[in-house]
Amino acid sequence: MRRVREFIIESILFLAALSSVATTFAIVSILVIESIPFFRHVPLLVFLTDIQWTPLFDDAHYGIMPLMAGTLVTTGVALLVAIPLGTTIAIYLCEFAPHRVREIIKPFLELLGAVPTVVFGYFALIFVTPIMQKLIPGLPGFNMLSAGLVMGIMIVPYIASVSEDAMHAVPKHILEGSYAMGATRFQTAVRVIIPSAFSGIASAYILGISRAVGETMIVAIAAGQQPNLTLNPMEPAATISAYIVQVSLGDLPHGSIGYQTIFVAGLSLMLITLIFNILGYFLAKRFREVY
Amino acid sequence: MPEQSIDHIRRMIARHKLWDHIFAIVGILSLMVGILTLLALFTELAIEGAPRIGWKLFTSFPSRHPEKAGILSAWVGTTLIMLVTAASAVPLGVASAVYLEEYARKNWLTAIIEINVTNLAGVPSIVYGLLALGLFVYKLDFGQSILSAGLTLALLILPIVIVSAREAIRAVPGSIREAAYALGATKWQTVRDHVLPYSLGGILTGTIMGLSRAIGETAPVITIGALTFIAFLPQSPFSDVFPFVSFRWLMDPFTVMPIQMFNWTSRPEAAFQHNAAAAGVILLVMTLIMNGIAIYIRYRFRKRIKW
């Protein structure tokens, strides 16, 4: 009797654990199944090389490049902000900050990471864009620069906390060795901690990239929603995720080509994230230091 | 050692120390960038939103007139969706964590589940929205309802709940389990009566953190087709006839706080920006309170339990 009950409970728990695998499976299969009819209609080569994305117009073009460009530019701007700031903060908190400062600062950083993205979007549009317009005359009201900057600030806490964890994991005797040789804290940080923790820091960057690529509301609010093939952050443009939101806000009939395009966009988004994750995996493996 | 080379070494040390100081300043400045942004964001929202914040904001439906528009349907929608999310994510997440920590054998299947949980945490939230649109809204025919939205957000925060529950369970010392086994308890009895109660603090903290993430999520909820303008409430969960509770609200259309804010932000009329800011303030306060509660619970449990 006891045996049977234990077995039933274990099976239920096992099924619960399997639910996460089922989720992944469901995500991949829904994206692929809904995308197949689209690729019957639009050849893959056209999808990759056409320079216009106007699936809802009469003169429909289905080229992913403009959306891809928007995603890359906003992500690029965000990383230019987040990587230097995040890494500096991580080193500072790990090696320089007094204990008290750390305890006070860390909750604030956590808070910065917990702000809903729609609030950041509002902030980018209403607060950051007017300031940037004063600095850069002629900047349009919707632009990728403000969106990217705010997105960068949003990612800083993620990069800082994951890199700091990695830096903390560096064995203390190595640091003490470095100090014993007369190195300063800065020298130790640059020459000892960063190389030793590199695989962890790389994962932090990859996490940041995934966040930036998938981030939706900031770009949908502040970067404009017009697909625009440009690498100039001063212009408005739509990203892959912003396009999905824009289409979802309208009323698209189930099964129409417009409906299929958002799944194609989602599939592209997943593939980009996947590529970066695989890259990160190999980077981390290549530079992993074992003590 | 000749005088000259000692001088040289001293100069070198001074130079390196200078770099140390410079970096300390750069570090503080970097921190300030983050914290000043946070401050600017709070002040901006508070100033812009001040004229709209008041009792009427909570009791009015959205409207064409900015001064009359409120967040009644939005906060009711958010509350109901959080109920569905918590009710589905917590049992599923805790059960997965218990399985992975207490039962799973070290084999390829366990490895797949573990890698999978990590990867799910990195999937962009809007992709969960597409999953829900294809699966919940059309295949399972839940429609654009509170149920669909709650389940979507539950899947979204599942990795957070699993990871934090696992950490909490792992922190329970093995000696506790061995003591239970020694008294003849079965595995499940050990888990139910000892491991779970001791890890409750960590599990609660993780769950609230997850919910505070879910409350601000906009994109997946837009994707499944939440309406941006709703001037009615879902059906009441209480009914006059036996058994006095009704679950018909699960199938009702809805809107949530972040969508209401997004809708007001994207209106051309400047007056609606005040409404957006007011909604933003309420949303931030909700997130803050949830994070505060989570941090407090973590602190309390840490203090109370000493192994």
Interface residues (C-beta under 8 A of the other chain):
Chain A: R2 R5 E6 I9 E10 I12 L13 F14 A16 A17 L18 S19 S20 V21 T23 T24 A26 I27 I30 L31 I33 E34 P84 L85 T88 I89 I91 Y92 L93 F96 A97 I105 P107 F108 L109 E110 L111 L112 A114 V115 P116 T117 V118 V119 F120 G121 Y122 F123 L125 I126 F127 I153 V156 P157 G182 A183 T184 R185 F186 Q187 A189 L207 S210 V213 G214 E215 T216 M217 A220 I221 S241 I244 V245 S248 L249 H254 I262 F263 G266 L269 M270 T273 N277
Chain B: I13 H16 K17 W19 D20 F23 A24 V26 G27 I28 S30 L31 V33 G34 I35 T37 L38 A40 L41 E44 L45 E48 P91 L92 A95 S96 V98 Y99 L100 Y103 A104 I112 I113 N116 V117 N119 L120 G122 V123 P124 S125 I126 V127 Y128 G129 L130 L131 L133 G134 L135 Y138 L155 L158 P159 I162 T186 K187 W188 S212 R213 I215 G216 E217 T218 A219 I222 T223 I224 G225 T228 P258 M261 F262 T265 S266 Q273 A276 A277 G280 L283 L284 T287 L288 N291 I295
